[in-house]
Amino acid sequence: MKKILVTGGTGFIGSHTTVELQQKGYEVFIVDDLSNSSESVVDNIAKITGIKPHFGKVDVSDKKQLFDFLAQNPGIESVIHFAASKAVGESVQLPLKYYRNNLNGVINVLEAMKEFKIKNLVFSSSCTVYGQPEHLPVTENSPIQPALSPYGNTKQINEEIIRDFVKVNPDVHCIALRYFNPIGAHPSSLIGELPLGVPANLIPFITQTAAGIRECLSVFGDDYDTPDGTAIRDYIDIIDLANAHIAAINRMEQGRQKAGLEFFNIGTGNGLSVLQLIKTFEEATGVKLNYKIVGRREGDIEKVWADTTYANQELGWKAVVPLKETLLNAWNWQKKIKN
Ligand code: UD1
């Protein structure tokens, strides 16, 4: 059985990816500092797959903790690096936290790969590196634009660190996946997104409003240059996203890479406005949402969606889950955690 390290494996994307990895026969080793998740996720993964992943409470931004874990768990061949701080707004308030966690994290993972002879890395990047693209849909060759937040900046710097590292370490291979907007939950309702406090992202805010936890959803701006005036994003199902990681690992294992570091857009290829998303949520769940239009949110871009041609062709991967199903899964998860 192939052994794989998943950093941040109890988080939203990490937990769903662990499930898919286990179901495809990988032996998964999770490290997570539990700063934004709970160890109970490990048991819930086991309920879904019948296999408990190995778990270590490890802060990857602390090199010793990571190295100790790997010394105790030999034979790991690949790593998927999710562990990072990810709240855009918080990153503006606490920039050093973001630079410390996200930059040390990636440096330690790369050093560990060298030390423990781990060959393959999948890195969690973000469409945020494109800023507001001039041409849509956005391809992997679109120019990288100055980041609008320290969080976004750490993703750009991480990509550069990895690029410089693989140049002089040809034994290490990396695929950076630039995610668009990940949403949804596992159909079993055993794992999903667990935002702390008031959610900053749209879907958890929608489901909490539908559940009566929040009174009213604020739609940030209806004066954008889009058909209904609200901002457009590319919302990708969490299981589809998880499977993109398996496609990336397979590509590296089979030696199909064309460069030491490759980039792929991971989205659906469809742009959806905030109002369209609200309407689809209402249709999928039968729940009426209380919402109001307010001013724009600072730092938001107007519209972005992915050109996924390259990922479809080269990774042999495609987003397949229908949006209504994704929204229903998110809603079922919300109802479950409310109780
Ligand atoms: C942001 C980041 C992205 C990061 C993601 C997850 C940028 C440009 N994007 O995505 O890199 O991976 O967060 O943390 O930094 N909205 C409302 N009302 C709400 C919440 C959101 O109208 O209460 C709107 C937003 O204005 C936006 C859309 O919904 O148009 C999606 O927002 P959100 O879910 O926060 O994700 P992004 O900002 O697109």
Residues whose N, C-alpha, C, O or C-beta is under 5 A from the ligand:
A	BS01	UD1	K86 V88 S126 T128 A200 N201 L202 I203 F205 S218 V219 F220 A231 R233 V274 R297 G299 D300
